[in-house]
Amino acid sequence: MKKYIIAVLAALLCLSGCASSTAYSASSAAEETECSHVWSAATCVALSCCEKCGETRGELAAHSFAGGTCTEAEKCSVCGAEGKQKDHDFQGGDCRTPELCTVCGAEGERKPHDFQGGTCVEPEKCTVCGAEGERKDHEFSEATCMDMGICAVCGETIPALGHDMRDATCTEAAVCVRCGYTEGNALGHTGPGTCTRCGEYVEPKFEIITEPGTIQRGSTATVTICAEPNTEYHITVYVKSGQSEANGLEAKTSDGAGYVSWSWKVGSRATGGTYRIVITGCGDTKTLEYTILE
């Protein structure tokens, strides 16, 4: 009986322990779920970590490099990793002596010459070492159509440009587009009618300058016109019997200014009256009258 009681008590104790353990595990899980994290800073070797539960997050931080020169690499203050070497600290130097690094003494480049002065006849010179550079360009005055360009320093010349002539037209003489110099005369239209050069329509030029008017028998009559230059014109003088056959009434060519003149003698036995004179040429016709007195 005593052994039976002891066995029952042992079983009850075991059941009590299991319940207590289960309750403790549930309590621990609740505490883990409800952790208010306190995060440490990440470094180049360790992630950010909760100081309470040990949970980590994010990525590793960059190295924290410090120090370093042109001969030694910079180092991470956390893990000791090496970074890059710094550039040389070059100082001094001129066109004769290279610049030197103030840390390691390494030689850099030489500076360019400091050229000053110089003309078109004397080269420029370096103010440091005296080396000669290049000569400067000539200082030419502006050349024109007629005048040469002259260097103000040495007197050397360049040729005059010569005229840049634009061809003459019907209404303008040939002209230099640079200086305005003109040469010759305008060509004039090819008319009358439509000019074959410029397309302008030109009215025939035909003007009576002198006419006989009223004239005595046996006198000399004269007709003068101003028309197109160097053009043939015809005159027909009428009398009582028809066309006059007097000398001087043949076809004539106008001069360079366009003038042409006819003179003829009225017969001493011509019948008095008023008659026509017809002049033709260059596509135009003019008619005028004259009177022979009895």
Secondary structure, DSSP 8 states (H G I E B T S, - for coil): -HHHHHHHHHHHHHHHHHHHHHHHHHHHHHHHHT----B----SSS-EEBTTT--EES------EE---SSS--EETTT--B-------EE---SSS--EETTT--B-------EE---SSS--EETTT--B-------B----SSS-EEBTTT--EE------EE---SSS-EEETTT--EES-----S-SEE-TTT--EE---EEEEE---EE-TT-EEEEEEEESTT-EEEEEEEETTEE---TT-S-EE--TTSEEEEEEE--TT---EEEEEEEEETTEEEEEEEEE--
